[in-house]
Amino acid sequence: QDAPRRQARMALSIPPPPAAPVCYRFDGVRVDTAARRLWVDGVERRTQPLVYNLLWLLCEQPRQVVPRDVLFQRLWPDGSFPSDESLSQLVFKLRA
């Protein structure tokens, strides 16, 4: 059952992150991709690397739904595919 899911994820063509550093700003949030730093309402917030990567990935796709398979492929590019719960926990931490 996992094999078709893995093949579907691997078959997606995912563009790499932008080559040039970018600073995203929205609703009191600033994401500096060059420094890999995050500020919320002017206060720097430390995040786990995967949580930061999820935020960055979502910033790259403004106002778009990012399919779960794309999230898995971009967050775990080494081919390891953790459970859906792992992704759910990252989303929970990002919202916090």
N, C-alpha and C positions, 0 to 999 in steps of 0.2 A: 504494500500500500504506500509506503514512503518512497519507493523508487520512482513511480510516475510523478510524484510531487517534486522530487529532487530534479528530475529531468526537465520538468516544466519551468522550474526556477532557473536552471542553468541555461535554458534556451532563450531566456529574455535577453534582449540587448540593452544593457544599462550604460548610459554615458558616464564617464568619470566626472569627479567633481571639477569645478572650474580651475584652470591652471593658475590664474591670477587670484591673489587674495581678495576677498570681498568682505564688506561689512554690511550685515543685514540689520535693519531697524524696523520695529513694529511694536505698538502698544507698550512703550516703556522698556522694551527689550532690545538689547544690542548684542549681536553675535559677530565677533571679530575672528574671521577664519584664518588670518595670518598668524595671530597670536594664540589661537584656539582658546579664546576667553569669552565669557558671557557676563553681561550686566543686566540686572533687572531693576528698574527705577533708580539707576545710577549706582547701585551696589553690586560689586563683583560677586558672582556666585560660582562656586566650584561645583563641578559635576563629574560624574563618572565618564570615562571616555566614550562608552557606547551610548550613553544618554546624550552627550554632546553631539556625537555623530548622527544620532537620530534627529536632533534639532536641526543640524546643518542640512541634512538630507531633505527635511521638510521645507526649510527655507529656500532650497534650490527649486522647489516645485510649488510656488505660491498659488493659492486658490485652486489646487488640483488634488484629487484623490490619488494617493500613492498606493498602488496595490501591495498587498501583504508580501507577495513573492518578491517584489522589487525591494521592499524593506529588508527581507531576509538576505537577499543576494548582496545588497550594498553594505549591510551591517556585519555580515559574516562572509566576506569574499573568499575565505579559505576553503569553502565548500562544506564546512560544518553547519548543520541545520538544527539548531536547538528547537525546543518545543514552542508552540504558540504561546504558552504561558511566559516564556522568556521575553518575547516581544511585548506582551501585555504588561509585564513588570517594568520594562523600559518606558513605555508610554505613561504608566502610572507615575514613575519617578520624574519624568519630564514635566508632567502636569503639576506636580508638587513644587 
